[in-house]
Each structure stands twice: as structure tokens, then as C-alpha cells.
Amino acid sequence: MEKHKIENFLEAEPGRKFPTLRSLSTIECMNLKARLAAKLGKPASTDSLIVLQDAIGRVKLQAGDNAEDKEFDLMALLSKVADIKPTDLVYLNWYRFDRIDEMKSGDLASDFFYIWYPGPDDIEIFDDSLSWLVSISHSGTVRAGHL
């Protein structure tokens, strides 16, 4: 997670601590990408961009949902889309499986607008089950579903 996001949160929310966050190591990122590639029926050595594009291509555009809307509710979206129930911890993929953070799903949902920024951020959200994916583009377009 970029430092400025944490600083912006602390400035906007005096007295609150930024949610607990863990950045995965390079090896953990590679292993997670390899697991997802296998889930998608691809070799572990498959290029990260191809794995990402394949995963995003398997989930549906959520017409009417845009992450830029003030009323956007990540947990309501997950519930609405094939009744997805994330585990306690979720992964946030910021690029091509080389920058992944792990945080509590409830924290992500409650502080989503401090974590995802429209304009610069494309993000994929999934949990260790690798059974579902939410992809949110820099313009707020939302794709979600089971893999």
C-alpha cells in the first residue's frame, strides 16, 4: 500500500489507526500467482498479465455498480454476486501479482475509499480460496464473480 494512502487516512480520521495490513513478500506473491494460474488451468510459469487477464475475463461486469459512487458497498456487492462470502483475510492485488497486500475483509469494506483511489488504482480482490474475484478498474468499473 502506498504511504500517502495511510497518511491521508490518518489526516482524515484523527485518533483512528490505519487498518492492519501486511504486504506479501515477492515469494508469497509468486506462489499466489502460481496457485491462481493452476486454478485457471494454466502452468505456474504463465506470465502474470495472462493470468490476470484470464481471471478478470471469467468474472462478469456488474452493470449499475461503480466503485466511484459514494454509496458503493463492497460487502453488499459480494453478497449480491452469487452469494460470495469472503474469508476474514483478503488479498489486494495492485498490479501483476508483484504487489499484493493482505488485510481483513471487514476493514477493506469499511475503509474502502481510503484504500482504492479512482484514477490511479486498478485492484483485484480475492481470498485464499481463489474461488472468486472482484476487479475494480481505475474508472470504478466493477467486475465480480466466481472463478
C-alpha positions as CSV (number, residue, x, y, z in Angstrom):
1,M,0.0,0.0,0.0
2,E,1.3,3.4,-0.9
3,K,2.4,5.5,2.1
4,H,0.3,8.5,1.0
5,K,-2.9,6.5,1.4
6,I,-2.1,5.7,5.0
7,E,-1.1,9.4,5.6
8,N,-4.4,10.6,4.0
9,F,-6.4,8.2,6.2
10,L,-4.7,9.4,9.4
11,E,-5.3,13.0,8.5
12,A,-8.9,12.4,7.7
13,E,-9.6,10.1,10.6
14,P,-7.7,11.6,13.6
15,G,-7.5,9.2,16.5
16,R,-8.0,6.1,14.4
17,K,-5.3,3.7,13.4
18,F,-5.0,2.6,9.8
19,P,-6.3,-1.0,9.5
20,T,-3.8,-3.8,9.9
21,L,-2.2,-4.5,6.6
22,R,0.5,-7.0,5.5
23,S,2.4,-6.7,2.2
24,L,3.3,-10.1,0.8
25,S,6.9,-10.9,0.0
26,T,8.0,-11.5,-3.5
27,I,8.0,-15.3,-3.0
28,E,4.5,-15.2,-1.5
29,C,3.2,-13.1,-4.5
30,M,4.8,-15.6,-6.9
31,N,3.3,-18.6,-5.1
32,L,-0.2,-17.0,-5.0
33,K,0.0,-16.2,-8.7
34,A,1.1,-19.8,-9.4
35,R,-1.8,-21.2,-7.4
36,L,-4.2,-18.9,-9.3
37,A,-2.7,-20.0,-12.6
38,A,-3.2,-23.7,-11.6
39,K,-6.8,-22.9,-10.6
40,L,-7.3,-21.4,-14.1
41,G,-5.8,-24.5,-15.7
42,K,-2.5,-22.8,-16.7
43,P,1.1,-23.7,-15.9
44,A,2.6,-21.9,-12.8
45,S,5.1,-20.3,-15.2
46,T,2.4,-18.5,-17.1
47,D,3.0,-14.7,-17.4
48,S,1.4,-12.7,-14.7
49,L,-0.5,-10.5,-17.1
50,I,-2.0,-13.5,-18.9
51,V,-3.1,-15.0,-15.5
52,L,-4.6,-11.7,-14.5
53,Q,-6.5,-11.2,-17.9
54,D,-7.8,-14.7,-17.7
55,A,-9.1,-14.3,-14.2
56,I,-10.7,-10.9,-15.0
57,G,-12.2,-12.4,-18.1
58,R,-14.0,-15.1,-16.1
59,V,-16.0,-12.6,-13.9
60,K,-18.9,-10.6,-15.0
61,L,-19.3,-6.8,-15.5
62,Q,-21.6,-5.5,-12.7
63,A,-23.8,-3.1,-14.6
64,G,-25.1,-0.4,-12.3
65,D,-22.2,-0.8,-9.8
66,N,-19.4,1.7,-9.9
67,A,-16.8,2.0,-7.1
68,E,-16.7,5.8,-7.5
69,D,-20.3,6.1,-6.2
70,K,-20.4,7.3,-2.6
71,E,-23.0,4.5,-1.9
72,F,-20.7,1.7,-3.2
73,D,-20.7,-1.1,-0.7
74,L,-18.1,-3.9,-1.3
75,M,-19.8,-6.4,1.0
76,A,-23.2,-5.8,-0.5
77,L,-21.7,-6.4,-3.9
78,L,-20.1,-9.6,-2.8
79,S,-23.4,-10.8,-1.3
80,K,-25.3,-9.9,-4.4
81,V,-22.9,-11.6,-6.8
82,A,-23.5,-15.3,-6.4
83,D,-23.5,-15.0,-2.6
84,I,-19.7,-14.6,-2.3
85,K,-18.6,-14.8,1.4
86,P,-15.0,-13.7,1.8
87,T,-12.9,-15.2,4.5
88,D,-11.6,-13.0,7.3
89,L,-8.5,-12.1,5.2
90,V,-8.5,-10.9,1.6
91,Y,-5.8,-10.1,-0.9
92,L,-5.5,-6.9,-2.7
93,N,-3.6,-7.2,-6.0
94,W,-2.3,-3.8,-7.2
95,Y,-0.6,-4.8,-10.4
96,R,0.5,-8.1,-11.9
97,F,0.8,-10.2,-8.7
98,D,4.0,-8.4,-7.7
99,R,2.4,-6.1,-5.2
100,I,-0.2,-7.8,-3.0
101,D,-1.4,-6.7,0.4
102,E,-3.4,-8.8,2.8
103,M,-6.0,-7.3,5.2
104,K,-9.2,-8.1,7.0
105,S,-12.2,-8.1,4.7
106,G,-14.3,-6.0,7.1
107,D,-11.5,-3.4,7.3
108,L,-11.4,-3.3,3.5
109,A,-15.1,-2.9,3.2
110,S,-15.4,-0.2,5.9
111,D,-12.4,1.8,4.7
112,F,-12.5,1.0,1.0
113,F,-12.4,4.7,-0.1
114,Y,-9.1,5.2,1.7
115,I,-7.6,2.2,0.1
116,W,-8.8,2.3,-3.6
117,Y,-8.4,5.6,-5.4
118,P,-10.2,6.3,-8.6
119,G,-7.9,7.4,-11.3
120,P,-4.6,5.7,-10.5
121,D,-5.8,2.4,-9.0
122,D,-6.8,-0.9,-10.6
123,I,-7.3,-3.5,-8.0
124,E,-8.3,-7.2,-7.7
125,I,-9.7,-8.5,-4.5
126,F,-9.9,-12.3,-3.7
127,D,-9.3,-14.6,-0.7
128,D,-7.2,-17.7,-0.2
129,S,-9.9,-19.9,-1.6
130,L,-9.2,-18.4,-5.0
131,S,-12.9,-19.2,-5.8
132,W,-14.0,-15.6,-6.5
133,L,-12.6,-12.3,-7.7
134,V,-13.6,-8.7,-7.7
135,S,-11.8,-6.5,-10.2
136,I,-12.2,-2.7,-9.9
137,S,-10.7,-0.5,-12.6
138,H,-9.3,3.0,-12.2
139,S,-12.6,4.3,-13.6
140,G,-14.6,2.5,-11.0
141,T,-15.9,-0.3,-13.3
142,V,-16.6,-3.4,-11.3
143,R,-16.3,-7.0,-12.4
144,A,-17.1,-9.8,-9.9
145,G,-17.9,-13.4,-9.7
146,H,-16.8,-16.9,-9.1
147,L,-13.7,-18.2,-10.8
